[in-house]
Amino acid sequence: MASLVVDPSTPSAAGRVLDSPWLSFTLRRGARFLVSMWVLVTAAFLMMHLVPGDPVRAALGIDAPADLVASRREALGLNDPLLTQYVDYLRNLLSGDLGISMGSGEPVGTMVVERLGSTVQLALLAFVVAGAIAVPLGVAMAVATRAGRRRGVELVFATSSMLAAAIPEFLLAVGLVYVFAVNLAWFPVAGAATLSSFVLPVLALAVGPTAILARIARVEMLAVLQDDYIRTARAKRLPARRIYLRHALPNALTATLTLGGLMLTTMVAGTVLVENIFAWPGLGSRIVQSITAKDYPVVQAIILIYGGLVLLVNLLVDITLALLDPRSTIREA
């Protein structure tokens, strides 16, 4: 009966998995994400302790009764040693407890969660609008202006996109409100009661990123259209739609997707100003109210959410690019 001989030089399935560049890449990115989150959490914790004076007294006001101040400090754990407070803060975060509000005494988690959806919805919708417009526009401009064609079209596109990208979100938001909400009365001035309420804040967030992404998509597409395999495809007389969409576009999207992910983080941060201009019921308007009221636990929680969203988006962008371009999983020498 023949015996099964196993070659010791042949790696096992488990060994192949452990040696996988994809696994190594994922572990490195995951570790970087966790370390960045720890730094963010620590900075948010120290924020309250770096504020001069008594933060509870500042939040409740100088006329607040002493027993109320004392009870609120005890509820927040501010009478404990700093290291004990830090350990308790980490433990509470891991259990989903964001603390209590200094002003109202309500759970911060409840105050934040009820507004988180509005902010994420606004940022994601602006991102989808920007990508849906920028990529086709950039590709169309590349095809129309390749090999030095249509210099006038290229000049108009470059100038208009540069001007659109240079306008700050808050300034564009004010202009949109003045023109389309106050003068023309086409859209609501503030709030999020109807679908039409989304139009102006989404535009305020999406116009700048759309212009930048369209410029990058055009540049990347122009570079791909000069590659040899595109010339070969043209020599074979393949249909233009197949050349542009099947062969050129996937190879032109890497840099665009990278920048798009960074733009999404910018949109999330930009919601702070835009939400306050449009009285949007999201985290941006809440953090301004909390800073004004010196309600530091709420500010801490919102900073953690904004920072966590930015770090998570960057992680997802890295993973997406690794799926599209496996060469990015190789460790740099």
CORMOJO-V650211 format. One record per residue. N is the residue number from 1. RES is the residue in three letters. BURIAL is b if it has 24 or more other C-alpha atoms within 12 Angstrom, else e. D_LAST is the distance of its C-alpha to the last C-alpha in Angstrom with 2 decimals. Layout:
# CORMOJO-V650211
{{N,RES,BURIAL,D_LAST} {N,RES,BURIAL,D_LAST}}
This chain:
# CORMOJO-V650211
{{1,MET,e,49.89} {2,ALA,e,46.35} {3,SER,e,43.77} {4,LEU,e,40.34} {5,VAL,e,37.73} {6,VAL,e,34.21} {7,ASP,e,31.52} {8,PRO,e,29.41} {9,SER,e,26.42} {10,THR,e,26.51} {11,PRO,e,24.40} {12,SER,e,26.58} {13,ALA,e,26.43} {14,ALA,e,25.30} {15,GLY,e,22.49} {16,ARG,e,21.36} {17,VAL,e,21.48} {18,LEU,e,19.51} {19,ASP,e,16.73} {20,SER,e,16.80} {21,PRO,e,13.67} {22,TRP,b,16.30} {23,LEU,e,17.52} {24,SER,e,14.24} {25,PHE,b,13.67} {26,THR,b,17.33} {27,LEU,e,17.33} {28,ARG,e,14.57} {29,ARG,b,16.53} {30,GLY,e,19.76} {31,ALA,e,18.94} {32,ARG,e,18.00} {33,PHE,b,21.29} {34,LEU,e,23.30} {35,VAL,e,22.16} {36,SER,e,22.94} {37,MET,b,26.26} {38,TRP,e,27.11} {39,VAL,e,26.61} {40,LEU,b,28.75} {41,VAL,b,31.41} {42,THR,b,31.62} {43,ALA,e,32.03} {44,ALA,b,34.69} {45,PHE,b,36.49} {46,LEU,e,36.63} {47,MET,b,37.97} {48,MET,b,41.43} {49,HIS,b,41.60} {50,LEU,e,40.65} {51,VAL,e,43.59} {52,PRO,e,46.45} {53,GLY,e,49.61} {54,ASP,b,50.37} {55,PRO,b,48.41} {56,VAL,b,51.03} {57,ARG,b,53.87} {58,ALA,b,52.06} {59,ALA,b,51.63} {60,LEU,b,55.19} {61,GLY,e,56.90} {62,ILE,e,59.06} {63,ASP,e,62.08} {64,ALA,e,60.52} {65,PRO,e,62.49} {66,ALA,e,61.12} {67,ASP,e,61.31} {68,LEU,e,59.19} {69,VAL,b,56.52} {70,ALA,e,56.65} {71,SER,e,56.48} {72,ARG,b,53.53} {73,ARG,b,51.62} {74,GLU,e,52.40} {75,ALA,e,51.28} {76,LEU,b,47.96} {77,GLY,b,47.52} {78,LEU,b,47.40} {79,ASN,e,49.74} {80,ASP,e,47.28} {81,PRO,e,44.91} {82,LEU,e,41.66} {83,LEU,e,39.52} {84,THR,e,41.92} {85,GLN,b,41.72} {86,TYR,b,37.90} {87,VAL,e,37.96} {88,ASP,e,40.75} {89,TYR,b,38.88} {90,LEU,b,35.83} {91,ARG,e,38.21} {92,ASN,e,40.18} {93,LEU,b,37.18} {94,LEU,e,36.05} {95,SER,e,39.62} {96,GLY,e,39.76} {97,ASP,b,42.09} {98,LEU,b,41.35} {99,GLY,b,44.36} {100,ILE,b,47.59} {101,SER,b,48.56} {102,MET,b,50.05} {103,GLY,b,52.62} {104,SER,e,53.84} {105,GLY,b,52.74} {106,GLU,e,51.46} {107,PRO,e,48.29} {108,VAL,b,45.34} {109,GLY,b,43.81} {110,THR,e,46.92} {111,MET,b,46.93} {112,VAL,b,43.31} {113,VAL,b,43.23} {114,GLU,e,46.28} {115,ARG,b,44.48} {116,LEU,b,40.92} {117,GLY,e,41.89} {118,SER,b,43.30} {119,THR,b,40.17} {120,VAL,b,37.79} {121,GLN,b,40.29} {122,LEU,b,40.51} {123,ALA,b,36.77} {124,LEU,b,36.09} {125,LEU,b,39.07} {126,ALA,b,37.99} {127,PHE,b,34.50} {128,VAL,b,36.12} {129,VAL,b,38.50} {130,ALA,b,35.83} {131,GLY,b,33.72} {132,ALA,e,36.88} {133,ILE,b,37.99} {134,ALA,b,34.84} {135,VAL,b,33.20} {136,PRO,b,36.44} {137,LEU,b,37.40} {138,GLY,b,34.16} {139,VAL,b,34.26} {140,ALA,b,37.95} {141,MET,b,37.44} {142,ALA,b,34.75} {143,VAL,b,37.10} {144,ALA,b,40.05} {145,THR,b,38.50} {146,ARG,b,36.28} {147,ALA,e,36.87} {148,GLY,e,38.61} {149,ARG,e,41.34} {150,ARG,e,43.38} {151,ARG,e,42.42} {152,GLY,e,44.79} {153,VAL,e,43.16} {154,GLU,b,39.72} {155,LEU,e,41.20} {156,VAL,e,42.92} {157,PHE,b,39.84} {158,ALA,b,37.58} {159,THR,e,40.25} {160,SER,e,41.24} {161,SER,b,37.74} {162,MET,e,36.86} {163,LEU,e,40.05} {164,ALA,b,39.54} {165,ALA,b,36.02} {166,ALA,e,37.40} {167,ILE,e,40.10} {168,PRO,e,39.32} {169,GLU,b,39.99} {170,PHE,b,42.85} {171,LEU,e,44.58} {172,LEU,b,44.33} {173,ALA,b,45.65} {174,VAL,b,48.61} {175,GLY,b,49.40} {176,LEU,b,49.29} {177,VAL,b,51.62} {178,TYR,e,54.02} {179,VAL,e,54.26} {180,PHE,b,54.01} {181,ALA,e,55.24} {182,VAL,e,57.77} {183,ASN,e,59.21} {184,LEU,e,58.90} {185,ALA,e,58.86} {186,TRP,e,56.80} {187,PHE,b,54.50} {188,PRO,b,54.92} {189,VAL,b,54.19} {190,ALA,b,52.50} {191,GLY,b,51.87} {192,ALA,b,50.44} {193,ALA,e,53.67} {194,THR,e,53.43} {195,LEU,e,50.97} {196,SER,e,51.90} {197,SER,b,50.62} {198,PHE,b,47.03} {199,VAL,b,47.32} {200,LEU,b,47.19} {201,PRO,b,44.49} {202,VAL,b,42.24} {203,LEU,b,42.82} {204,ALA,b,42.12} {205,LEU,b,38.70} {206,ALA,b,37.84} {207,VAL,b,39.00} {208,GLY,b,36.22} {209,PRO,b,33.29} {210,THR,b,35.12} {211,ALA,b,35.30} {212,ILE,b,31.62} {213,LEU,b,30.48} {214,ALA,b,32.99} {215,ARG,b,31.67} {216,ILE,b,28.06} {217,ALA,b,29.34} {218,ARG,b,31.38} {219,VAL,b,28.62} {220,GLU,b,26.27} {221,MET,b,29.25} {222,LEU,b,30.25} {223,ALA,b,26.88} {224,VAL,b,27.06} {225,LEU,b,30.70} {226,GLN,e,29.80} {227,ASP,e,27.59} {228,ASP,e,29.13} {229,TYR,e,29.59} {230,ILE,b,31.71} {231,ARG,e,33.81} {232,THR,e,34.25} {233,ALA,e,35.38} {234,ARG,e,37.86} {235,ALA,e,39.10} {236,LYS,e,39.87} {237,ARG,e,41.89} {238,LEU,e,40.25} {239,PRO,e,41.66} {240,ALA,e,40.10} {241,ARG,e,39.61} {242,ARG,e,37.63} {243,ILE,b,35.42} {244,TYR,b,34.66} {245,LEU,b,34.47} {246,ARG,e,33.06} {247,HIS,b,30.77} {248,ALA,b,29.83} {249,LEU,b,29.86} {250,PRO,b,27.25} {251,ASN,b,24.64} {252,ALA,b,25.72} {253,LEU,b,25.51} {254,THR,b,21.79} {255,ALA,b,21.79} {256,THR,b,25.33} {257,LEU,b,24.58} {258,THR,b,21.77} {259,LEU,b,24.24} {260,GLY,b,27.01} {261,GLY,b,25.46} {262,LEU,b,25.12} {263,MET,b,28.69} {264,LEU,b,29.90} {265,THR,b,28.85} {266,THR,b,30.68} {267,MET,b,33.68} {268,VAL,b,33.79} {269,ALA,b,33.89} {270,GLY,b,36.36} {271,THR,b,38.79} {272,VAL,b,39.87} {273,LEU,b,41.70} {274,VAL,b,42.77} {275,GLU,b,44.25} {276,ASN,b,46.34} {277,ILE,b,47.71} {278,PHE,b,48.72} {279,ALA,b,49.72} {280,TRP,b,47.32} {281,PRO,b,47.60} {282,GLY,b,43.93} {283,LEU,b,41.67} {284,GLY,b,41.52} {285,SER,b,45.24} {286,ARG,b,45.30} {287,ILE,b,42.77} {288,VAL,b,44.82} {289,GLN,b,47.97} {290,SER,b,46.42} {291,ILE,b,45.17} {292,THR,e,48.67} {293,ALA,b,50.25} {294,LYS,b,47.80} {295,ASP,b,47.11} {296,TYR,b,43.82} {297,PRO,b,43.17} {298,VAL,b,43.28} {299,VAL,b,40.99} {300,GLN,b,38.53} {301,ALA,b,38.59} {302,ILE,b,38.13} {303,ILE,b,35.22} {304,LEU,b,33.54} {305,ILE,b,34.28} {306,TYR,b,33.05} {307,GLY,b,29.82} {308,GLY,b,29.35} {309,LEU,b,29.97} {310,VAL,b,27.40} {311,LEU,b,24.68} {312,LEU,b,25.84} {313,VAL,b,25.81} {314,ASN,b,22.22} {315,LEU,b,21.28} {316,LEU,b,23.41} {317,VAL,b,21.95} {318,ASP,b,18.38} {319,ILE,b,19.89} {320,THR,b,22.03} {321,LEU,b,19.32} {322,ALA,b,17.38} {323,LEU,e,20.72} {324,LEU,e,21.28} {325,ASP,e,17.88} {326,PRO,e,16.14} {327,ARG,e,13.01} {328,SER,e,12.35} {329,THR,b,12.13} {330,ILE,e,8.89} {331,ARG,e,6.32} {332,GLU,e,3.74} {333,ALA,e,0.00}}
